[in-house]
Amino acid sequence: MENQSGQPSKKNSNVIYFLIVVVLALLGTDVYLYLQKNKSDTKIVYQNDEQTRLKTELDSLESQVEQVTAGKAKMSTELKAKNDSLISKIKVLRTQLAKGKLTKGELVKAQEDVKQLRYFVTKYTADIEELKKQNQSLATERDTLKTNLTTVAKKADTLAKQNQELDAKVKVAQALKLATANVVAYKIKNSGKEVDVTRASPAKKIKINFTVASNSIANKSLHDVYVRIIDPTGNLITPADGGTFSADNQDLQYTYKTSVDFKDDGVQYTIDWVNPNLPFQKGTYTVLLYADGGTMGKTSFTLK
């Protein structure tokens, strides 16, 4: 009787042990699944956070590129190509991140791409800044050159004016001037002999006798001499074929034109002039001589 009553007890114990093992296995499975779920949730949260961080960094990099290119630095072809490449890479990464969830491999690649992009943007920014510095330096050199050119132009203008003034002074200094001058009226006999007179009625011509003041810088050559004779009434006597000349910064009519060979030797020159408006008037005549663009001097004579 005792053996029959002990067998059910042993069977019950085995069942209990089995149930305990099952319960423990279920608990273990639940714990494992819970831990796996937490790990998966953590991974998803990490990936989502990393994508958000990458998007933020892309915004920052794009803003940096825009700020750099917004400057007035004129980019070279190489820098323009680099700028376009950076913008294109940013767009590609944005497209990848916009897809939503990325696999671990895609996320790692995106991180590496952003890392490289950050390097390129940093170098690109440095290149642009260097270009701006070079442009500023060139602008400074250009402004300095403009200033120097302006200064040189002013100096050149000043020198030109000084040269003009000097030329004018030299021309004045080179111009022939009268040393002595006198005028004698003559009548002409039938024999052709000339006799000096002081009366107006017999006078036919005058001789202007003059010497030129010594001038070492005057050209030793022929010099045109213009004569202007003013009659007693104040009128200029002009021939029918008379012309004009320039002297003392004005255009003048002349009575007679000739030339003298100046050698700075003190020789006396004589100009013969026959009055085309005979007879001579009584009174004082004024005789003015001009050469080399200026007045040589003047003299006068009187006929009774």
C-alpha positions as CSV (number, residue, x, y, z in Angstrom):
1,M,0.0,0.0,0.0
2,E,2.9,2.4,0.8
3,N,4.5,2.0,-2.7
4,Q,1.3,2.7,-4.5
5,S,0.7,5.9,-2.6
6,G,4.3,7.3,-3.2
7,Q,4.2,7.0,-7.0
8,P,1.6,9.8,-7.6
9,S,3.6,12.1,-5.4
10,K,6.8,11.7,-7.5
11,K,4.9,12.3,-10.7
12,N,3.4,15.5,-9.4
13,S,6.9,16.7,-8.5
14,N,8.1,16.1,-12.0
15,V,5.2,18.0,-13.4
16,I,5.9,21.0,-11.1
17,Y,9.6,21.0,-12.1
18,F,8.7,20.9,-15.8
19,L,6.2,23.8,-15.3
20,I,8.9,25.8,-13.5
21,V,11.4,25.2,-16.3
22,V,8.7,26.2,-18.9
23,V,7.9,29.4,-16.9
24,L,11.6,30.2,-16.6
25,A,12.1,29.7,-20.3
26,L,9.1,31.9,-21.1
27,L,10.4,34.6,-18.8
28,G,13.8,34.3,-20.4
29,T,12.3,34.7,-23.8
30,D,10.3,37.7,-22.7
31,V,13.4,39.3,-21.2
32,Y,15.4,38.6,-24.4
33,L,12.7,40.0,-26.6
34,Y,12.4,43.0,-24.4
35,L,16.1,43.7,-24.5
36,Q,16.1,43.2,-28.3
37,K,13.2,45.6,-28.6
38,N,15.0,48.2,-26.5
39,K,18.1,47.7,-28.5
40,S,16.2,48.1,-31.8
41,D,14.4,51.2,-30.5
42,T,17.7,52.6,-29.3
43,K,19.2,51.9,-32.8
44,I,16.2,53.6,-34.5
45,V,16.4,56.6,-32.2
46,Y,20.1,56.8,-32.8
47,Q,19.7,56.6,-36.6
48,N,16.9,59.2,-36.5
49,D,19.0,61.5,-34.4
50,E,22.0,61.0,-36.6
51,Q,20.0,61.8,-39.7
52,T,18.7,65.0,-38.0
53,R,22.2,65.9,-37.1
54,L,23.4,65.3,-40.7
55,K,20.6,67.4,-42.1
56,T,21.5,70.2,-39.7
57,E,25.1,70.0,-40.7
58,L,24.1,70.1,-44.4
59,D,22.1,73.2,-43.7
60,S,25.1,74.8,-42.0
61,L,27.5,73.8,-44.9
62,E,25.1,75.0,-47.5
63,S,24.7,78.3,-45.7
64,Q,28.5,78.6,-45.4
65,V,28.9,78.1,-49.2
66,E,26.2,80.7,-49.9
67,Q,27.9,83.2,-47.6
68,V,31.2,82.7,-49.3
69,T,29.9,83.0,-52.8
70,A,27.8,86.0,-51.9
71,G,31.0,88.1,-51.7
72,K,32.1,90.2,-54.6
73,A,35.2,88.1,-55.2
74,K,35.3,87.1,-58.8
75,M,35.8,83.3,-58.9
76,S,38.2,81.6,-61.3
77,T,36.9,78.8,-63.5
78,E,38.4,76.2,-61.1
79,L,36.7,77.7,-58.0
80,K,33.4,78.0,-59.9
81,A,33.6,74.3,-60.8
82,K,34.4,73.5,-57.1
83,N,31.4,75.6,-56.0
84,D,29.0,73.9,-58.3
85,S,30.4,70.5,-57.2
86,L,29.8,71.3,-53.5
87,I,26.3,72.4,-54.1
88,S,25.6,69.2,-56.2
89,K,27.0,67.0,-53.4
90,I,24.8,68.7,-50.8
91,K,21.7,68.2,-52.9
92,V,22.6,64.5,-53.3
93,L,23.0,64.0,-49.6
94,R,19.8,65.8,-48.9
95,T,18.0,63.5,-51.4
96,Q,19.4,60.5,-49.6
97,L,18.4,61.8,-46.1
98,A,14.9,62.7,-47.4
99,K,14.2,59.1,-48.1
100,G,13.6,58.5,-44.5
101,K,15.1,55.6,-42.6
102,L,18.6,54.6,-43.7
103,T,20.3,51.3,-43.3
104,K,23.4,51.2,-41.1
105,G,25.6,51.0,-44.2
106,E,23.8,54.0,-45.8
107,L,24.1,56.0,-42.6
108,V,27.8,55.2,-42.3
109,K,28.3,56.3,-45.9
110,A,26.3,59.5,-45.4
111,Q,28.4,60.3,-42.3
112,E,31.6,59.8,-44.3
113,D,30.2,61.9,-47.2
114,V,29.4,64.7,-44.9
115,K,32.8,64.5,-43.3
116,Q,34.5,64.8,-46.7
117,L,32.1,67.6,-47.7
118,R,33.0,69.5,-44.5
119,Y,36.6,69.2,-45.4
120,F,36.0,70.5,-49.0
121,V,33.8,73.3,-47.8
122,T,36.5,74.4,-45.3
123,K,39.2,74.3,-48.0
124,Y,36.9,76.1,-50.4
125,T,36.1,78.8,-47.9
126,A,39.9,79.3,-47.3
127,D,40.4,79.5,-51.1
128,I,37.7,82.1,-51.5
129,E,39.1,84.1,-48.6
130,E,42.5,84.0,-50.1
131,L,41.0,85.1,-53.4
132,K,39.3,88.0,-51.7
133,K,42.6,89.0,-50.0
134,Q,44.3,88.9,-53.4
135,N,41.5,91.0,-54.9
136,Q,41.8,93.5,-52.1
137,S,45.5,93.6,-52.6
138,L,45.1,94.1,-56.4
139,A,42.4,96.8,-55.7
140,T,44.9,98.6,-53.4
141,E,47.6,98.3,-56.0
142,R,45.2,99.6,-58.6
143,D,44.2,102.6,-56.4
144,T,47.9,103.3,-55.7
145,L,48.6,103.0,-59.4
146,K,45.7,105.4,-60.2
147,T,47.0,107.8,-57.6
148,N,50.5,107.6,-59.0
149,L,49.3,108.0,-62.5
150,T,47.3,111.1,-61.4
151,T,50.3,112.5,-59.7
152,V,52.5,111.7,-62.8
153,A,49.8,113.2,-65.1
154,K,49.7,116.4,-62.9
155,K,53.5,116.6,-63.0
156,A,53.5,116.0,-66.7
157,D,50.9,118.7,-67.1
158,T,52.9,121.1,-64.9
159,L,56.1,120.3,-66.9
160,A,54.3,120.8,-70.2
161,K,53.1,124.2,-69.0
162,Q,56.5,125.0,-67.7
163,N,58.0,123.9,-71.1
164,Q,55.5,126.1,-72.9
165,E,56.3,129.0,-70.7
166,L,60.0,128.3,-71.2
167,D,59.5,128.0,-75.0
168,A,57.7,131.3,-75.0
169,K,60.5,132.9,-73.0
170,V,63.1,131.4,-75.3
171,K,61.2,132.7,-78.4
172,V,61.0,136.1,-76.8
173,A,64.7,136.0,-76.0
174,Q,65.6,134.8,-79.5
175,A,63.5,137.5,-81.2
176,L,65.3,140.2,-83.0
177,K,65.1,143.7,-81.4
178,L,66.1,147.1,-82.8
179,A,69.3,148.7,-81.5
180,T,69.1,151.8,-83.7
181,A,66.6,153.0,-86.3
182,N,66.0,156.1,-88.4
183,V,63.9,156.9,-91.5
184,V,64.9,159.2,-94.4
185,A,62.6,160.5,-97.2
186,Y,63.9,160.8,-100.7
187,K,62.9,162.3,-104.0
188,I,64.0,160.7,-107.3
189,K,65.5,162.9,-110.0
190,N,65.0,162.2,-113.7
191,S,68.5,160.8,-113.8
192,G,67.4,158.3,-111.1
193,K,69.5,159.8,-108.4
194,E,68.0,159.8,-105.0
195,V,68.1,163.0,-102.9
196,D,66.9,163.1,-99.3
197,V,64.2,165.6,-98.5
198,T,62.2,166.8,-95.5
199,R,59.1,168.1,-97.4
200,A,56.1,165.9,-98.3
201,S,55.5,167.0,-101.8
202,P,58.7,165.9,-103.5
203,A,59.1,162.8,-101.5
204,K,58.6,159.5,-103.4
205,K,60.1,156.9,-101.1
206,I,61.7,156.3,-97.7
207,K,64.7,154.3,-96.5
208,I,64.4,152.6,-93.1
209,N,67.9,152.2,-91.7
210,F,68.3,150.0,-88.6
211,T,70.7,147.8,-86.6
212,V,69.7,144.8,-84.6
213,A,70.7,144.4,-80.9
214,S,73.3,141.7,-80.2
215,N,71.6,138.4,-79.5
216,S,73.7,135.3,-78.9
217,I,70.8,132.9,-78.8
218,A,69.0,134.2,-81.9
219,N,69.1,132.0,-85.0
220,K,71.9,133.0,-87.3
221,S,69.8,132.9,-90.4
222,L,67.3,134.8,-92.5
223,H,64.5,136.4,-90.5
224,D,61.2,137.7,-92.0
225,V,60.7,141.4,-91.1
226,Y,57.2,143.0,-91.4
227,V,56.8,146.8,-91.7
228,R,53.8,148.7,-90.6
229,I,53.6,152.4,-91.5
230,I,51.0,154.6,-89.9
231,D,50.2,157.9,-91.8
232,P,49.7,161.2,-90.0
233,T,45.9,160.6,-89.8
234,G,46.4,157.3,-88.0
235,N,45.6,155.0,-90.8
236,L,47.7,152.0,-91.7
237,I,49.1,152.2,-95.3
238,T,48.5,148.8,-97.0
239,P,49.3,147.7,-100.5
240,A,46.7,146.2,-102.8
241,D,48.3,142.8,-102.5
242,G,49.0,143.1,-98.8
243,G,48.5,140.2,-96.3
244,T,48.6,139.5,-92.6
245,F,51.1,138.1,-90.1
246,S,51.0,137.1,-86.4
247,A,52.8,139.1,-83.7
248,D,52.3,139.7,-80.0
249,N,49.4,137.1,-80.1
250,Q,47.4,138.9,-82.7
251,D,47.0,138.9,-86.5
252,L,48.1,142.2,-88.1
253,Q,48.1,143.6,-91.6
254,Y,51.5,144.8,-92.9
255,T,52.6,147.6,-95.2
256,Y,55.7,145.8,-96.5
257,K,57.5,142.5,-96.0
258,T,61.2,141.6,-96.4
259,S,63.9,139.6,-94.8
260,V,67.3,140.2,-93.2
261,D,70.2,137.8,-92.8
262,F,71.1,138.1,-89.2
263,K,74.7,137.1,-88.2
264,D,74.9,139.1,-84.9
265,D,77.7,141.2,-86.4
266,G,76.2,144.7,-85.8
267,V,75.7,145.4,-89.5
268,Q,73.2,148.1,-90.6
269,Y,70.2,147.0,-92.7
270,T,68.2,149.2,-95.0
271,I,64.6,148.8,-96.2
272,D,63.5,150.8,-99.3
273,W,59.8,151.5,-99.5
274,V,58.0,153.4,-102.3
275,N,54.8,155.0,-101.2
276,P,51.9,153.7,-103.4
277,N,49.6,156.5,-102.2
278,L,51.5,159.5,-103.5
279,P,51.8,162.2,-102.6
280,F,53.0,161.9,-99.0
281,Q,50.9,163.9,-96.5
282,K,52.4,166.5,-94.3
283,G,52.9,165.3,-90.7
284,T,54.5,162.5,-88.7
285,Y,54.6,159.0,-89.8
286,T,55.1,156.0,-87.4
287,V,57.1,153.1,-88.6
288,L,56.9,149.8,-86.7
289,L,59.1,146.7,-87.4
290,Y,58.2,143.1,-86.4
291,A,60.1,139.8,-86.5
292,D,60.0,136.4,-84.9
293,G,56.4,136.9,-83.7
294,G,57.1,140.1,-81.8
295,T,57.8,143.8,-82.1
296,M,61.3,144.7,-83.0
297,G,60.8,148.3,-82.3
298,K,59.5,151.5,-83.8
299,T,60.6,154.9,-85.1
300,S,59.1,157.9,-86.8
301,F,59.8,160.6,-89.4
302,T,58.1,163.9,-90.1
303,L,57.5,165.6,-93.5
304,K,56.7,169.3,-93.7
